Amino acid sequence: MLSGNCRNTQITKIGLFREGKRISREQFWVDGAGAIFFQLRYGRQPLELEKGKSTLKASTFDDLVEQLDQIKTIAVAGGMDEALSAAANAVRSNFKAAKDKKAGRG
C-alpha cells in the first residue's frame, strides 16, 4: 500500500522543487510547455494506474498534489492492491535474476 509517509515525502520534494532547491531522485519533470509529469513507482518499478499508464500529468503543482491525495485515498481503500502486487512481484523477480546471475546460474 502507498503509505502516508511516502506521499508526504513526495509532496515535500515537490515543495522543495517549487522553491528552486535541488532535490535527488526526482519522480517528476516539467516539459517545455509547463506540463508536470509524475511517475508512480514501487521501489524502482513503475506502478501502473491503468494498463500501460504509470505517469500522472498535471497542469500545476497544486493539481499534482491533489492527484496524489486521490491516489492515496484509492490505495487505502484497496483499489491499488493488484498494481502493487504486480510491482512487488516484478521487484522480487529482478532480485532473483540478479542473484542467479551473480551465482552463475543465469
Secondary structure, DSSP 8 states (H G I E B T S, - for coil): ---HHHHHHHHHHHHHHHTT---SS--EEE-TTS-EEEE-EETTEE--SBTTB-EEEESSHHHHHHHHHHHHHHHHTTTTHHHHHHHHHHHHHHHHHHHHHHTT--
